[in-house]
Amino acid sequence: MPSKKTIYIVLGVLFVCFLFGNSGSRKLVRRYFDIYKLKSEISQQKRENILLKKEIYLLENDQSYIERIARKELGLVAPGEVEYRFKKQEN
């Protein structure tokens, strides 16, 4: 009767031969990793979509958000305000 170690070695060799012995198995494993990658990309896109929907809501309904974006991205200043700019000191 063969030992357990021998049986495990034979099963391991058969498993490796099954995975890499024919192109069908390789394609199956490759497709599994492709599916995993695509699922993670889908979840990332869903998170980004949620953030974009929140931004659309704020742009449509919150005047202070629009003002903050205009000040930040366009450097706009309201009439009567004074803008102070400071130079960063280089070491």
C-alpha positions as a Markdown table, in Angstrom:
| # | Residue | x | y | z |
|---|---|---|---|---|
| 1 | Met | 0.0 | 0.0 | 0.0 |
| 2 | Pro | 1.5 | 3.4 | -1.0 |
| 3 | Ser | 2.1 | 6.0 | 1.7 |
| 4 | Lys | 0.1 | 9.2 | 2.1 |
| 5 | Lys | 3.0 | 11.2 | 1.0 |
| 6 | Thr | 3.2 | 9.3 | -2.3 |
| 7 | Ile | -0.5 | 9.7 | -2.9 |
| 8 | Tyr | -0.3 | 13.5 | -2.3 |
| 9 | Ile | 2.6 | 13.8 | -4.7 |
| 10 | Val | 0.8 | 11.8 | -7.4 |
| 11 | Leu | -2.4 | 13.9 | -6.9 |
| 12 | Gly | -0.3 | 17.1 | -7.0 |
| 13 | Val | 1.3 | 16.0 | -10.3 |
| 14 | Leu | -2.0 | 15.1 | -11.8 |
| 15 | Phe | -3.5 | 18.5 | -10.7 |
| 16 | Val | -0.6 | 20.4 | -12.3 |
| 17 | Cys | -0.9 | 18.3 | -15.5 |
| 18 | Phe | -4.6 | 19.0 | -15.5 |
| 19 | Leu | -4.1 | 22.8 | -15.2 |
| 20 | Phe | -1.2 | 23.1 | -17.6 |
| 21 | Gly | -1.5 | 20.0 | -19.7 |
| 22 | Asn | -4.1 | 21.3 | -22.2 |
| 23 | Ser | -5.0 | 24.7 | -23.5 |
| 24 | Gly | -8.6 | 24.5 | -22.3 |
| 25 | Ser | -7.5 | 24.4 | -18.6 |
| 26 | Arg | -5.1 | 27.3 | -19.2 |
| 27 | Lys | -7.9 | 29.3 | -20.8 |
| 28 | Leu | -10.2 | 28.5 | -17.9 |
| 29 | Val | -7.7 | 29.8 | -15.4 |
| 30 | Arg | -7.0 | 32.8 | -17.4 |
| 31 | Arg | -10.7 | 33.6 | -17.8 |
| 32 | Tyr | -11.1 | 33.3 | -14.1 |
| 33 | Phe | -8.5 | 35.9 | -13.5 |
| 34 | Asp | -10.0 | 38.1 | -16.2 |
| 35 | Ile | -13.4 | 37.9 | -14.5 |
| 36 | Tyr | -11.9 | 38.8 | -11.2 |
| 37 | Lys | -10.1 | 41.8 | -12.7 |
| 38 | Leu | -13.3 | 43.0 | -14.5 |
| 39 | Lys | -15.4 | 42.7 | -11.3 |
| 40 | Ser | -12.9 | 44.9 | -9.4 |
| 41 | Glu | -13.0 | 47.4 | -12.3 |
| 42 | Ile | -16.8 | 47.4 | -12.2 |
| 43 | Ser | -16.9 | 48.0 | -8.4 |
| 44 | Gln | -14.4 | 50.9 | -8.9 |
| 45 | Gln | -16.6 | 52.4 | -11.6 |
| 46 | Lys | -19.7 | 52.1 | -9.4 |
| 47 | Arg | -17.9 | 54.0 | -6.6 |
| 48 | Glu | -16.8 | 56.7 | -9.1 |
| 49 | Asn | -20.4 | 56.9 | -10.4 |
| 50 | Ile | -21.7 | 57.5 | -6.9 |
| 51 | Leu | -19.2 | 60.3 | -6.3 |
| 52 | Leu | -20.2 | 61.9 | -9.7 |
| 53 | Lys | -23.9 | 61.7 | -8.8 |
| 54 | Lys | -23.2 | 63.4 | -5.5 |
| 55 | Glu | -21.3 | 66.2 | -7.3 |
| 56 | Ile | -24.1 | 66.6 | -9.8 |
| 57 | Tyr | -26.6 | 67.0 | -7.0 |
| 58 | Leu | -24.4 | 69.6 | -5.3 |
| 59 | Leu | -23.9 | 71.5 | -8.5 |
| 60 | Glu | -27.6 | 71.6 | -9.1 |
| 61 | Asn | -28.7 | 72.4 | -5.6 |
| 62 | Asp | -26.0 | 74.0 | -3.5 |
| 63 | Gln | -24.9 | 77.5 | -4.5 |
| 64 | Ser | -22.1 | 77.6 | -1.9 |
| 65 | Tyr | -20.6 | 74.5 | -3.5 |
| 66 | Ile | -20.6 | 76.1 | -6.9 |
| 67 | Glu | -19.0 | 79.2 | -5.4 |
| 68 | Arg | -16.3 | 77.1 | -3.7 |
| 69 | Ile | -15.5 | 75.3 | -7.0 |
| 70 | Ala | -15.3 | 78.6 | -8.9 |
| 71 | Arg | -12.9 | 80.0 | -6.3 |
| 72 | Lys | -10.8 | 76.9 | -6.2 |
| 73 | Glu | -10.5 | 76.0 | -9.9 |
| 74 | Leu | -11.0 | 79.3 | -11.6 |
| 75 | Gly | -9.5 | 81.7 | -9.0 |
| 76 | Leu | -12.5 | 83.9 | -9.0 |
| 77 | Val | -13.0 | 86.6 | -6.4 |
| 78 | Ala | -16.4 | 88.2 | -5.5 |
| 79 | Pro | -16.8 | 91.9 | -6.1 |
| 80 | Gly | -15.5 | 94.0 | -3.2 |
| 81 | Glu | -13.2 | 91.2 | -1.9 |
| 82 | Val | -9.5 | 91.6 | -1.6 |
| 83 | Glu | -7.3 | 88.6 | -2.6 |
| 84 | Tyr | -4.1 | 88.1 | -0.8 |
| 85 | Arg | -1.4 | 86.0 | -2.3 |
| 86 | Phe | 1.7 | 84.9 | -0.5 |
| 87 | Lys | 4.9 | 83.6 | -2.0 |
| 88 | Lys | 6.3 | 80.4 | -0.7 |
| 89 | Gln | 9.8 | 80.7 | 0.7 |
| 90 | Glu | 12.3 | 78.4 | -0.9 |
| 91 | Asn | 14.9 | 76.9 | 1.5 |
